[in-house]
Amino acid sequence: MKTRRAFIQKALLSASAATILGSSVALAHPRRRGRGKQSQDKFELGVAGYSFVHFSLDESLAMMKRLNVHYLCIKDFHLPFKSSDSEIRAFHEKLAQSGVTGYAVGPIYMTKSKTEIDNAFEYAKRVGVKLIVGIPNKEDLPYISDKTAEYDIRYAIHNHGPEDKLYPNATSVFDLVKDLDHRVGLCFDMGHNMRDGHDPIRDLARYHKRIFDIHLKNVTAVAKEGTTCELGRGVIDIPNFVNALRKIGYDGKCSLEFEKDMKDPLPGLAESVGYFKGVLDASV
């Protein structure tokens, strides 16, 4: 059985290759799946757009090329809510030139009025995605449930850890959505879940039928004070998390949301990508 040290060594080698060769590999094989066990996985690796909050779209896509990652959860600082149809087309064309697909929008806060909810669904429809990551008021959940049925767009509520008075963990979301339309569920932030004292591996198994998106990260401690770190360096057992993903047949995206060194995220993202791909190859 592979040791944790072996995982980390393989991850670092993969990270170096991703950083040095990523641009040419991405262009040559924009949709190539991993070998071995990775080729059987239903889930895909992506990046949550918030990781690039300090960077333009061009700079963000250049980093994704180097990482050889092809899925992006779109944030409005890269594609504003009021973008015209022609601007949206140009946005998708630019992503395609880099071998990237925008698969969702958000997270979007919608706590001021139902108009924000209406606008978010119209935005997702115009952008052409079938998933919104959002943070709504609890009392608006029945309204959102109706919207998901009307638009046939899934809505994933993001949990934000112990500081979040609305949705600190996966259980707090699931208990509210379990009886709503089947298109209302979770964007499972596994790191914030752990910071709130909840086991992400156990909760993935418990709530997987309502988990539509995952913010893939590790954290430094099982405590409010815990912070995001490189995927192989934290307290979450990533190899067992991967095994759990495979066991439940998860078929969504695992998008890295890297909140450490946000003004220089590429080294940490590259290490995390390399580690994750190494785990995919080595996990049983």
VEXLUMMI-495117 format. One line per 10 residues: number of its first residue (from 0); for each residue x, y, z of N, C-alpha, C, O. Coordinates in steps of 0.1 Angstrom, whole numbers, m for minus. Layout:
NUM = X Y Z X Y Z X Y Z X Y Z ~ ...
//
This chain:
0 = 9 m12 0 0 0 0 9 12 0 19 13 7 ~ 5 22 m8 13 34 m9 13 42 4 2 43 11 ~ 24 48 8 24 56 20 21 70 17 21 74 5 ~ 18 78 27 15 92 25 27 99 19 26 108 10 ~ 40 95 23 52 101 17 53 99 2 56 107 m5 ~ 49 87 m2 49 83 m16 39 92 m24 42 96 m35 ~ 28 94 m18 18 103 m24 23 116 m27 22 122 m37 ~ 30 122 m16 35 136 m17 46 136 m27 47 146 m35 ~ 55 126 m27 66 127 m37 61 126 m51 66 134 m59 ~ 51 118 m53 45 117 m67 38 130 m71 38 134 m82
10 = 31 136 m61 24 148 m63 34 159 m67 31 167 m77 ~ 45 160 m60 54 171 m63 60 169 m77 62 179 m84 ~ 63 157 m80 68 154 m94 58 158 m104 61 165 m114 ~ 45 155 m102 35 158 m111 33 173 m112 30 179 m123 ~ 34 180 m100 32 194 m100 43 201 m108 40 211 m115 ~ 55 197 m107 66 203 m114 64 201 m129 66 210 m137 ~ 59 189 m133 56 187 m147 45 196 m152 45 201 m163 ~ 35 197 m144 23 205 m147 28 220 m149 23 226 m159 ~ 36 225 m141 41 239 m141 50 241 m153 49 251 m160 ~ 59 232 m156 69 234 m167 63 231 m180 65 238 m190
20 = 55 220 m181 50 215 m194 35 218 m197 30 215 m208 ~ 28 223 m187 14 224 m188 8 230 m200 m1 226 m206 ~ 15 241 m204 9 248 m216 9 240 m228 m1 239 m235 ~ 20 233 m231 21 225 m243 12 213 m242 6 209 m252 ~ 11 206 m231 3 194 m229 m12 198 m230 m19 190 m237 ~ m16 209 m225 m30 213 m226 m34 215 m240 m45 211 m244 ~ m25 222 m248 m29 224 m262 m29 212 m270 m37 210 m279 ~ m20 202 m267 m19 190 m275 m30 181 m271 m35 173 m280 ~ m34 180 m259 m44 171 m254 m55 178 m246 m56 175 m234 ~ m63 187 m251 m72 195 m243 m82 187 m235 m88 192 m225
30 = m86 175 m240 m96 167 m233 m91 153 m228 m100 145 m225 ~ m78 151 m228 m73 138 m226 m76 134 m211 m72 142 m202 ~ m81 123 m208 m83 118 m195 m70 111 m190 m62 108 m198 ~ m70 109 m176 m58 103 m171 m58 88 m174 m68 82 m180 ~ m47 82 m172 m45 68 m175 m50 59 m163 m52 65 m152 ~ m51 46 m165 m54 37 m154 m67 40 m147 m77 42 m154 ~ m67 41 m134 m79 43 m126 m86 56 m130 m98 57 m129 ~ m78 66 m133 m84 79 m136 m94 78 m148 m104 85 m148 ~ m91 70 m158 m99 69 m170 m113 63 m166 m122 65 m174 ~ m115 57 m155 m128 52 m151 m136 61 m142 m148 59 m139
40 = m130 72 m137 m136 82 m129 m147 90 m136 m145 93 m147 ~ m158 92 m129 m169 100 m135 m168 114 m132 m174 123 m139 ~ m160 118 m122 m158 132 m118 m146 138 m126 m137 131 m131 ~ m146 152 m126 m136 159 m133 m130 170 m124 m137 175 m115 ~ m117 173 m126 m111 183 m118 m113 197 m125 m112 198 m137 ~ m116 206 m116 m118 220 m121 m112 230 m112 m105 226 m102 ~ m114 243 m115 m110 254 m106 m122 263 m103 m129 266 m112 ~ m124 266 m90 m134 276 m87 m129 290 m90 m117 293 m86 ~ m136 297 m97 m132 310 m102 m127 320 m91 m118 328 m94 ~ m132 318 m79 m127 327 m68 m112 326 m66 m106 335 m60
50 = m106 315 m69 m92 313 m68 m84 324 m76 m73 327 m72 ~ m91 330 m86 m84 339 m95 m90 354 m93 m90 362 m102 ~ m94 357 m80 m101 369 m78 m92 381 m81 m97 392 m84 ~ m79 380 m80 m69 391 m83 m64 391 m97 m54 398 m100 ~ m70 383 m106 m64 381 m119 m75 383 m130 m87 380 m128 ~ m70 388 m141 m79 390 m153 m83 376 m158 m77 366 m154 ~ m92 375 m167 m96 363 m174 m84 357 m181 m82 345 m181 ~ m77 365 m189 m66 361 m197 m55 355 m187 m50 344 m191 ~ m52 361 m177 m42 356 m167 m47 343 m161 m39 334 m159 ~ m60 342 m158 m65 330 m152 m64 318 m161 m61 307 m157
60 = m68 321 m174 m68 310 m184 m53 306 m186 m51 294 m189 ~ m44 315 m186 m30 311 m188 m25 302 m176 m18 292 m179 ~ m30 304 m164 m27 295 m153 m33 282 m155 m27 272 m152 ~ m46 282 m159 m53 269 m161 m46 261 m172 m45 248 m171 ~ m40 267 m183 m33 260 m193 m21 253 m186 m18 241 m189 ~ m14 260 m178 m2 255 m172 m5 243 m162 2 234 m161 ~ m17 244 m156 m22 234 m147 m27 221 m155 m28 211 m149 ~ m31 223 m167 m37 213 m175 m51 209 m169 m54 197 m168 ~ m58 219 m165 m72 217 m159 m82 225 m168 m79 236 m173 ~ m93 218 m171 m102 223 m182 m116 227 m178 m124 229 m187
70 = m119 228 m165 m132 232 m161 m132 244 m151 m124 244 m142 ~ m140 254 m153 m140 266 m145 m154 269 m140 m164 270 m148 ~ m156 272 m127 m168 277 m122 m167 292 m123 m158 298 m117 ~ m176 298 m131 m174 312 m135 m179 322 m124 m189 321 m118 ~ m170 332 m121 m173 343 m112 m176 355 m120 m172 357 m131 ~ m185 364 m114 m190 375 m121 m179 386 m124 m181 395 m132 ~ m167 385 m116 m157 395 m119 m150 391 m133 m143 400 m138 ~ m152 379 m138 m147 376 m151 m158 377 m162 m156 380 m174 ~ m171 375 m158 m182 376 m167 m193 383 m159 m202 377 m153 ~ m194 397 m160 m204 404 m152 m218 400 m155 m222 395 m166
80 = m227 402 m145 m241 398 m146 m248 405 m158 m257 399 m164 ~ m244 417 m161 m251 424 m171 m244 423 m185 m246 431 m194 ~ m236 413 m187 m229 410 m200 m239 408 m211 m250 402 m209 ~ m237 414 m222 m245 412 m234 m244 398 m240 m234 391 m236 ~ m253 394 m248 m252 381 m255 m239 380 m263 m232 369 m263 ~ m235 390 m269 m222 390 m277 m210 389 m268 m200 382 m271 ~ m211 395 m256 m200 394 m247 m199 380 m241 m188 375 m238 ~ m210 374 m239 m211 360 m234 m205 351 m244 m197 342 m241 ~ m208 353 m257 m203 344 m267 m188 346 m268 m180 336 m269 ~ m183 358 m267 m168 361 m268 m161 354 m256 m150 349 m257
90 = m168 355 m244 m162 348 m232 m160 333 m235 m150 328 m232 ~ m171 327 m239 m170 312 m242 m160 309 m253 m152 299 m252 ~ m159 317 m263 m149 315 m273 m135 316 m267 m126 308 m271 ~ m132 326 m258 m119 327 m252 m116 315 m244 m105 310 m244 ~ m126 310 m236 m124 298 m228 m120 286 m237 m111 279 m235 ~ m128 285 m248 m125 273 m257 m112 274 m263 m105 263 m265 ~ m106 285 m266 m93 287 m272 m82 281 m262 m71 278 m266 ~ m86 281 m249 m76 276 m239 m80 262 m235 m74 257 m225 ~ m90 256 m242 m94 242 m238 m102 242 m225 m101 232 m218 ~ m109 253 m221 m116 254 m209 m131 255 m211 m135 261 m220
100 = m138 248 m203 m153 249 m203 m158 255 m190 m154 251 m179 ~ m167 265 m191 m173 270 m179 m185 262 m176 m195 261 m184 ~ m185 255 m165 m196 246 m162 m207 250 m152 m217 244 m151 ~ m204 262 m145 m213 267 m135 m210 282 m133 m200 287 m138 ~ m219 288 m126 m217 302 m122 m218 303 m106 m226 296 m100 ~ m210 312 m101 m211 314 m86 m197 312 m79 m187 310 m86 ~ m198 313 m66 m209 315 m58 m215 330 m60 m208 339 m62 ~ m228 330 m59 m236 343 m60 m244 345 m47 m252 336 m43 ~ m242 356 m40 m250 359 m29 m263 365 m33 m264 373 m42 ~ m274 360 m26 m288 364 m30 m296 366 m17 m306 359 m15
110 = m291 375 m9 m297 377 5 m305 390 6 m310 393 17 ~ m306 398 m4 m312 411 m3 m327 410 m8 m335 417 m2 ~ m330 403 m19 m343 403 m24 m345 391 m34 m335 385 m38 ~ m357 388 m37 m360 378 m46 m355 382 m60 m353 373 m69 ~ m354 395 m63 m349 399 m76 m335 394 m79 m332 391 m90 ~ m327 393 m68 m314 387 m70 m314 373 m75 m306 368 m83 ~ m324 366 m69 m326 352 m73 m331 351 m88 m325 343 m96 ~ m340 359 m91 m345 360 m105 m334 363 m115 m332 357 m125 ~ m326 373 m111 m314 377 m120 m304 366 m121 m298 364 m132 ~ m302 358 m111 m292 348 m111 m296 337 m120 m288 331 m128
120 = m309 333 m120 m314 323 m129 m313 327 m144 m310 320 m153 ~ m317 340 m146 m316 345 m160 m302 346 m164 m299 343 m176 ~ m293 350 m155 m278 350 m159 m273 336 m163 m267 334 m173 ~ m276 326 m154 m272 312 m157 m278 308 m171 m271 301 m178 ~ m290 311 m173 m297 307 m186 m289 313 m198 m287 306 m208 ~ m286 326 m197 m279 333 m208 m265 328 m209 m260 327 m221 ~ m259 325 m198 m245 320 m199 m245 306 m205 m235 302 m211 ~ m256 298 m203 m257 285 m209 m252 274 m200 m247 264 m205 ~ m252 276 m186 m248 266 m177 m261 260 m170 m271 267 m170 ~ m259 248 m164 m270 242 m158 m268 241 m143 m275 233 m136
130 = m259 249 m137 m257 249 m123 m254 263 m118 m245 270 m123 ~ m261 267 m107 m258 279 m100 m253 275 m86 m259 267 m79 ~ m241 281 m82 m237 280 m68 m241 293 m61 m237 304 m65 ~ m249 291 m50 m255 303 m44 m255 303 m29 m253 292 m23 ~ m258 315 m24 m260 316 m9 m273 324 m8 m272 337 m9 ~ m284 318 m5 m297 325 m4 m301 326 11 m295 320 20 ~ m311 333 14 m318 333 27 m326 320 28 m331 314 18 ~ m327 315 40 m334 302 42 m348 304 38 m354 294 33 ~ m354 315 41 m369 317 38 m372 317 23 m383 316 19 ~ m361 319 15 m363 319 1 m361 306 m6 m362 305 m18
140 = m358 296 2 m356 282 m4 m368 277 m12 m366 271 m23 ~ m380 278 m7 m391 273 m15 m392 280 m29 m396 274 m39 ~ m389 293 m29 m390 301 m41 m379 296 m51 m381 295 m63 ~ m367 293 m45 m356 288 m53 m360 274 m59 m356 271 m70 ~ m366 266 m51 m371 253 m55 m380 254 m67 m379 247 m77 ~ m389 264 m67 m398 266 m79 m390 271 m91 m393 267 m102 ~ m379 279 m89 m371 284 m100 m363 272 m106 m362 272 m118 ~ m358 263 m98 m350 252 m104 m359 244 m113 m355 239 m123 ~ m372 242 m109 m381 234 m118 m385 242 m130 m385 237 m141 ~ m387 255 m129 m390 264 m140 m379 264 m151 m382 263 m163
150 = m367 266 m146 m355 267 m155 m348 254 m158 m340 254 m168 ~ m351 244 m151 m343 231 m152 m328 234 m150 m320 229 m157 ~ m325 242 m140 m312 245 m136 m310 241 m121 m318 245 m113 ~ m299 234 m118 m297 230 m105 m291 242 m97 m284 251 m102 ~ m294 242 m84 m289 252 m75 m282 246 m63 m288 238 m56 ~ m269 249 m61 m261 243 m51 m257 253 m40 m250 263 m43 ~ m262 251 m28 m259 260 m17 m245 258 m12 m241 246 m9 ~ m237 268 m10 m223 267 m6 m223 269 10 m228 278 15 ~ m217 259 16 m214 260 31 m201 267 33 m191 265 26 ~ m201 276 43 m189 285 45 m183 284 59 m175 293 63
160 = m185 273 66 m178 271 79 m184 278 91 m194 284 90 ~ m176 278 102 m182 282 115 m185 297 115 m193 301 124 ~ m180 305 106 m183 320 106 m197 322 99 m203 332 101 ~ m202 312 92 m214 313 84 m226 310 93 m228 299 97 ~ m235 320 95 m246 318 104 m258 311 97 m267 306 103 ~ m257 310 83 m268 304 76 m264 289 73 m272 280 75 ~ m253 287 67 m249 273 62 m235 270 66 m226 271 57 ~ m232 267 78 m218 264 82 m213 251 77 m201 249 76 ~ m221 241 75 m217 228 71 m227 221 62 m238 226 60 ~ m223 209 57 m232 202 48 m245 198 54 m256 198 48
170 = m245 194 67 m258 190 74 m268 201 74 m280 199 72 ~ m263 213 77 m272 225 78 m279 228 65 m290 233 65 ~ m272 224 54 m278 226 41 m288 215 38 m299 217 34 ~ m283 203 39 m291 191 36 m304 191 43 m315 188 37 ~ m304 194 56 m317 194 64 m327 203 58 m339 201 60 ~ m323 214 51 m332 224 46 m337 220 32 m348 225 28 ~ m329 213 24 m332 211 10 m337 196 7 m342 194 m4 ~ m337 187 17 m339 173 14 m354 171 9 m356 161 2 ~ m363 180 12 m377 178 8 m381 188 m3 m392 188 m7 ~ m371 195 m8 m374 204 m19 m372 197 m33 m368 186 m33
180 = m374 205 m44 m371 199 m57 m357 193 m58 m348 198 m51 ~ m356 182 m65 m344 174 m65 m332 182 m71 m321 178 m70 ~ m335 194 m77 m324 202 m83 m319 212 m73 m310 220 m77 ~ m323 211 m61 m317 220 m50 m308 211 m42 m313 201 m36 ~ m296 215 m40 m286 207 m33 m275 215 m27 m276 227 m23 ~ m263 209 m28 m251 215 m21 m240 217 m31 m237 209 m40 ~ m232 228 m29 m218 229 m33 m210 226 m21 m209 235 m12 ~ m205 214 m20 m199 209 m8 m185 214 m6 m175 210 m13 ~ m183 224 3 m170 229 6 m164 221 17 m167 223 29 ~ m156 211 13 m151 201 22 m142 207 33 m142 202 44
190 = m134 217 29 m126 224 39 m133 231 50 m130 229 62 ~ m143 239 46 m151 246 56 m159 237 64 m161 239 76 ~ m163 226 58 m171 215 66 m162 210 77 m166 208 88 ~ m149 207 74 m140 202 84 m137 213 94 m136 209 106 ~ m135 225 90 m133 236 100 m144 237 110 m142 242 121 ~ m156 233 106 m168 234 115 m169 221 123 m179 219 130 ~ m159 212 122 m159 200 130 m167 188 124 m170 179 132 ~ m170 189 111 m177 178 105 m168 171 95 m161 177 87 ~ m169 158 95 m161 149 87 m165 149 73 m176 145 70 ~ m157 154 64 m161 156 50 m163 142 43 m171 141 34
200 = m156 132 47 m157 119 40 m170 113 45 m178 107 36 ~ m174 113 57 m187 108 62 m198 116 56 m208 110 51 ~ m197 129 55 m208 137 50 m209 136 34 m221 137 29 ~ m199 133 27 m199 130 13 m208 118 11 m216 117 2 ~ m206 108 19 m214 95 18 m228 97 22 m237 92 16 ~ m230 105 32 m244 108 37 m253 116 27 m264 113 25 ~ m247 126 21 m255 135 14 m252 135 m1 m256 145 m8 ~ m246 125 m6 m241 126 m20 m252 128 m31 m249 133 m41 ~ m264 123 m27 m275 125 m37 m278 139 m39 m284 143 m50 ~ m274 148 m30 m277 162 m31 m264 171 m33 m265 183 m33
210 = m253 164 m35 m241 172 m37 m239 173 m53 m236 163 m59 ~ m239 185 m58 m238 188 m72 m225 193 m76 m221 193 m88 ~ m217 198 m66 m204 205 m69 m196 203 m56 m201 203 m45 ~ m183 203 m58 m174 202 m46 m163 212 m48 m156 213 m58 ~ m161 220 m37 m149 228 m36 m138 220 m29 m139 218 m17 ~ m129 216 m37 m118 207 m33 m107 215 m27 m101 224 m33 ~ m105 212 m14 m94 219 m7 m90 211 6 m97 202 10 ~ m79 215 12 m76 210 25 m74 221 34 m72 233 30 ~ m74 219 47 m73 229 57 m62 225 68 m60 213 69 ~ m57 235 75 m46 232 84 m51 227 98 m43 221 105
220 = m64 228 101 m69 224 114 m84 221 114 m91 227 106 ~ m88 213 123 m102 210 125 m107 221 135 m111 217 147 ~ m107 233 131 m111 244 140 m114 256 131 m110 257 120 ~ m121 266 138 m124 278 131 m111 285 126 m111 292 115 ~ m100 283 133 m88 290 129 m81 283 117 m71 288 112 ~ m85 271 113 m79 264 102 m80 272 89 m90 279 87 ~ m70 271 81 m69 279 69 m67 270 57 m61 259 59 ~ m70 274 45 m68 266 33 m53 264 31 m45 273 33 ~ m49 252 27 m35 249 24 m35 240 11 m45 236 6 ~ m23 237 7 m21 228 m4 m28 214 m1 m28 210 10
230 = m33 208 m11 m42 197 m10 m35 185 m2 m42 179 6 ~ m22 183 m3 m16 172 4 m10 175 18 m4 167 24 ~ m13 188 22 m6 192 35 m15 194 47 m11 197 58 ~ m28 191 45 m37 194 56 m42 182 63 m36 171 63 ~ m53 184 71 m58 174 80 m68 165 74 m72 154 80 ~ m73 168 62 m83 159 55 m75 148 48 m65 151 41 ~ m80 136 49 m74 124 43 m79 124 28 m89 118 25 ~ m71 129 19 m75 131 5 m76 117 m2 m85 115 m9 ~ m67 108 0 m68 94 m6 m81 88 m2 m88 82 m10 ~ m85 89 11 m98 83 15 m110 91 9 m121 85 6
240 = m108 104 7 m119 112 1 m121 107 m13 m132 106 m18 ~ m110 105 m20 m111 100 m34 m118 87 m35 m126 84 m43 ~ m114 78 m26 m120 65 m25 m135 66 m23 m143 59 m29 ~ m139 76 m15 m154 78 m12 m160 84 m25 m172 80 m27 ~ m154 92 m32 m159 98 m45 m162 86 m54 m173 86 m60 ~ m153 77 m55 m155 65 m64 m166 56 m59 m174 51 m67 ~ m167 54 m46 m177 45 m41 m191 50 m43 m200 42 m46 ~ m193 63 m42 m207 69 m45 m209 71 m59 m221 74 m63 ~ m199 70 m68 m201 73 m82 m203 87 m85 m211 91 m94 ~ m196 96 m78 m198 111 m80 m194 114 m94 m184 110 m99
250 = m203 122 m101 m201 125 m115 m201 140 m117 m203 145 m128 ~ m198 148 m107 m198 163 m108 m183 167 m109 m174 159 m112 ~ m181 180 m106 m168 186 m107 m162 186 m93 m169 189 m83 ~ m149 185 m92 m141 187 m80 m132 199 m83 m122 198 m89 ~ m137 211 m79 m130 223 m83 m122 229 m71 m126 232 m60 ~ m109 230 m74 m99 236 m64 m103 250 m61 m103 258 m70 ~ m105 253 m49 m107 267 m44 m95 270 m35 m96 266 m23 ~ m85 276 m40 m73 278 m33 m72 292 m27 m71 302 m35 ~ m74 294 m14 m75 307 m8 m62 311 0 m62 321 7 ~ m52 303 m2 m39 306 4 m31 313 m7 m31 309 m19
260 = m23 324 m4 m15 331 m13 m23 335 m26 m19 332 m37 ~ m34 341 m24 m43 344 m35 m37 354 m45 m43 354 m56 ~ m27 361 m42 m21 370 m51 m9 362 m59 m3 368 m68 ~ m7 350 m55 3 341 m62 m2 327 m61 5 319 m54 ~ m13 323 m67 m19 310 m64 m13 299 m72 m15 287 m69 ~ m6 302 m83 m2 291 m92 7 280 m85 4 268 m88 ~ 17 283 m77 25 273 m71 16 263 m63 18 251 m64 ~ 8 269 m55 m1 260 m46 m11 252 m54 m14 241 m51 ~ m17 259 m64 m26 251 m73 m19 240 m80 m24 229 m81 ~ m7 243 m85 1 233 m93 4 221 m83 3 209 m87
270 = 8 224 m71 11 213 m62 m2 205 m59 m1 193 m58 ~ m13 212 m57 m25 205 m54 m30 196 m66 m35 185 m64 ~ m29 202 m78 m33 194 m90 m24 181 m91 m29 170 m93 ~ m11 183 m89 m2 172 m90 m5 161 m79 m5 149 m82 ~ m7 166 m67 m10 157 m56 m23 149 m59 m24 137 m57 ~ m34 156 m64 m46 150 m66 m45 139 m77 m51 128 m76 ~ m38 143 m88 m37 133 m98 m28 121 m94 m31 110 m98 ~ m18 123 m85 m11 112 m80 m19 103 m71 m18 91 m72 ~ m28 109 m63 m37 101 m55 m47 93 m64 m49 81 m61 ~ m52 99 m75 m61 92 m84 m54 80 m89 m61 69 m91
280 = m42 81 m93 m35 69 m98 m31 58 m88 m31 47 m91 ~ m29 63 m75 m24 54 m65 m35 48 m56 m33 37 m50 ~ m47 54 m56 m57 50 m47 m63 37 m51 m64 34 m63 ~ m68 29 m42 m74 16 m45 m89 18 m45 m97 9 m47
//
